[in-house]
Amino acid sequence: MLDVDVLIVGAGPAGTAAGIALARAGRSALAIDKATFPRDKICGDGLTTGALRRLDELGVDPGRIPSWMPVNEVVVRPPYGAARRFSLPRDNGLYAAVATRRDIDAALVDAARKEGVDIREGSALLALTTDDDGVTAEVGGVGVVRARYGIAADGMWSPSRKLLGVGLEGYRGDWHAFRQYVEGVSGVAATELVVFFEQDFLPGYFWSFPLPDGRANIGFGIQRGGTHSIQDMKALWTDILARPHVKELLGPDVKPVEPHRAWPIPCRTGDVPLAAGRVLFVGDAAAVCDVMTGEGIGQALQTGMMAAHHINSSWHDAAAVAAGYESEVMTELGPDHRMSSLLVRALKHRKGASIALAIAATNDWTRRNFIRWLFEDSPRGIAYRPALWRRGALSGPGAYRD
Ligand SMILES: Cc1cc2nc3c(=O)[nH]c(=O)nc-3n(C[C@H](O)[C@H](O)[C@H](O)COP(=O)(O)OP(=O)(O)OC[C@H]3O[C@@H](n4cnc5c(N)ncnc54)[C@H](O)[C@@H]3O)c2cc1C
């Protein structure tokens, strides 16, 4: 039997971030993942300022990531009217980037190993229980593992959640999104982040995120239960790619690199349990993606680090660990979630989305602050947390300033 301080299920962004934070605090951490890295994860590969700051803090070196693509310009096309361009600051660090999940997640696994986290790849969780003193797991290829605490970082379908019998009955995510890698991209889409709000699937959107050498990650997301069903998505994708403005954006030589793939996005901060006994749920397993943009890498890193912090600081008191973690997640991500939910309601209406973007693009000040507001850590909740203004939420530096 393996005996460790903390067992982490899943070595994606949430699990590796938790592992690194625990190892730095001197705890023994075992992270298991059923996959072998580098592995793909269906994602837009977009890294916000919050995600970048945390990758920086966790020791991920962009110089070692082949697909790393810094981004300074964002183009947003409203349902009505012309596309608008927004510039991110070019000095004082990096505010947005794109990198494939194959590369980013493998880099996080490397960074975690360097910090001393024991990572077992190709090792699936088979059974999990929690009791007064710890957690016990059965892991394929590893055997029985006993730990004082467990961190469930095992994604949208979290087997840990199922094995412990917690979670929302029948929950299948709030969004469903298609992703496809393409090559031969020219023009704006080769270097800039592009988001098109299309009239027929609001509040969903089409994206094109640039990768090096004329490649891009393109895709679209729709709200579950909205105007289109999940079954419609394949036909809708063919239709979207044939739209003149999409064809013009990607250029005449674009071609798919791999078949498209789809995956749900969970956005239920506070509804899906954050703790069960001595197990804390982080990242997609805690359903903490942003309900407006669908981004979740930054939140996965953040909740992973938060869980590690509370385990470490309240080590002898499991109830305090769970309460502290739940309270911090709701304080940090709850307001963001409420604000994004409001914005989603506005974006559902064609006119609302167009007017909002027109206001955002009124002058240099609104353009600069709108885009920083979209890309910062948890700034959308600012309306609910005036204290953040005093701390200068929209004037902080980016990541990788060295
Ligand atoms: C189409 C799409 C586009 C997206 N675009 C973006 C974007 O551009 N930017 C952004 O920030 N977010 C985006 N997201 C959200 C983002 O992908 C997730 O929020 C993020 O991956 C969550 O990280 P995680 O570590 O919680 O989970 P994951 O990355 O899903 O990692 C979970 C890990 O658990 C492992 N696992 C699962 N079951 C077991 C088991 N039984 N035993 C052991 N291990 C197991 C898996 O192999 C996996 O490695 C997108 C999501 C989708 C679906």
The ligand as an ORCA input file, in Angstrom:
! r2SCAN-3c Opt
* xyz 0 1
  C     -14.092     23.004    -26.579
  C     -13.575     23.660    -25.327
  C     -12.868     24.846    -25.440
  C     -12.305     25.431    -24.290
  N     -11.529     26.549    -24.447
  C     -10.893     27.083    -23.377
  C      -9.975     28.162    -23.545
  O      -9.697     28.623    -24.671
  N      -9.385     28.690    -22.439
  C      -9.640     28.197    -21.194
  O      -9.100     28.735    -20.208
  N     -10.493     27.135    -21.015
  C     -11.095     26.555    -22.062
  N     -11.914     25.457    -21.895
  C     -12.082     24.887    -20.533
  C     -10.827     24.077    -20.124
  O     -10.504     23.154    -21.137
  C     -11.073     23.335    -18.801
  O     -11.694     24.200    -17.898
  C      -9.775     22.807    -18.189
  O      -9.212     21.807    -18.981
  C     -10.008     22.261    -16.772
  O      -8.822     21.688    -16.278
  P      -8.876     20.489    -15.203
  O      -7.474     20.249    -14.782
  O      -9.902     20.783    -14.191
  O      -9.454     19.236    -16.007
  P      -8.853     18.463    -17.285
  O      -7.979     19.352    -18.076
  O     -10.039     17.861    -17.958
  O      -7.962     17.308    -16.643
  C      -8.570     16.225    -15.964
  C      -7.583     15.062    -15.942
  O      -8.181     13.999    -15.191
  C      -7.815     12.784    -15.786
  N      -8.767     11.734    -15.395
  C     -10.085     11.606    -15.739
  N     -10.590     10.477    -15.232
  C      -9.589      9.882    -14.534
  C      -9.504      8.672    -13.768
  N     -10.526      7.812    -13.630
  N      -8.321      8.376    -13.181
  C      -7.256      9.204    -13.305
  N      -7.275     10.338    -14.025
  C      -8.433     10.666    -14.622
  C      -7.862     13.086    -17.279
  O      -7.095     12.161    -18.050
  C      -7.294     14.516    -17.329
  O      -5.890     14.539    -17.583
  C     -12.507     24.856    -23.008
  C     -13.250     23.671    -22.897
  C     -13.770     23.078    -24.044
  C     -14.549     21.800    -23.902
*
